[in-house]
Amino acid sequence: MGLLLLQEGLVRRFIRGEDGVYFDQPSPSYDQKDFVPIEVKAGSLVVIHGDLIHQSFENQSPNSRHAYSLHVVDTDGCKWAEDNWIKRKVELEPLYAS
């Protein structure tokens, strides 16, 4: 069993610049009492919205903790910010048309 701590709010952006990818400002400090603990059973899949502030503590297990990042965007009418870190250099054809 593991523990995931959650807090609301988007406070900084990941951006792409000439020198690579970086955060637009330093990481803020958070008051630990504002986090809500959520127990997570080993082997569970946790899906987190990109605006959700979250943290977990050091893995005390000898086993690796795998993390995957999946970005899903409704591109209909979507205009990427020029400095968005995930912006493609070439637009892809949609998988389907509505």
N, C-alpha and C positions, 0 to 999 in steps of 0.2 A: 504494500500500500504506500502511496506517495502523497504529497501535499502540494497543491497548486494554490497560489495566493493571487487574488484578483482585485483590481481597482479601476474605476472608470476614468476615461479622459485621454485625448491625444495631445501630447506635449512637445513633440519634435518630429521632424521629417527626415527620411533617408533620401538624399539627393545625389545626382550624378553631376560631377563637374569635370573640368579639364584634368584635374589630378586624380580622378577616380570617384569612388562612391564613399560617401561619408554622411554623418548626421549634421543637420543644420545648426545645432546648438548642443552644448554639453548635457549629459544626463542629469535630470533634476533629482533631488533627494525626496524621498517619500516618507511619510509618517507610517510606520509599520502597523499602527492600530487601525489605519484606514483600509487595510487589506482584509478580504474575506477568505478564510481558508476553505478549500474544497478538497475532500479526500478523493484520490484517484486510484482505482485498483490497478495493480501491475498489469501491463499489457493493454491498457485502455488506449483508445484514440481520443485525443482532446482537440477540438476544433475551436480556434480563438479568432474572433473578429479583429481586424487590423487596428482598430481604435482602442482595444482593451489593454490597459496596463496590467502586466502580470509578472510574476516571478516564481521561481522555485529555488530550493536550496541545493547545495552541493550534493552530487550523487555519492552516497556513502557505500554503494554496492560496487563489487568488482566488475559488474556488467555495464556495458555502454548504455547510455540513454540516447536513443535515436530521436532526432527532430527533423521533420520535413517541413518545408515552406511551400505552400500552394497558393498562388494568387489568382483569384477569379474576378473578372471585371466584365460588366455588361458594357460592351463597346458601342452600343447604339446611342449616338449623341455624345459619346465620351470624348473629351478633349484633354489630352495629357498635358500636364504642366511641362514647360520646356526643360526643367531641371529634375523631372521625375526619374528616380534611379532605375526603374524597370521599363522605361520607354524603349521601344524597339527602333532600330535604325531603318528598318524596312517594315511596312505594314503587311500583316498576313491577311490572306483571304479568310473570310468567316467560315466556320465549320458548317454553318447552316444559315439560311435566310428566313426571316420571319415574315 
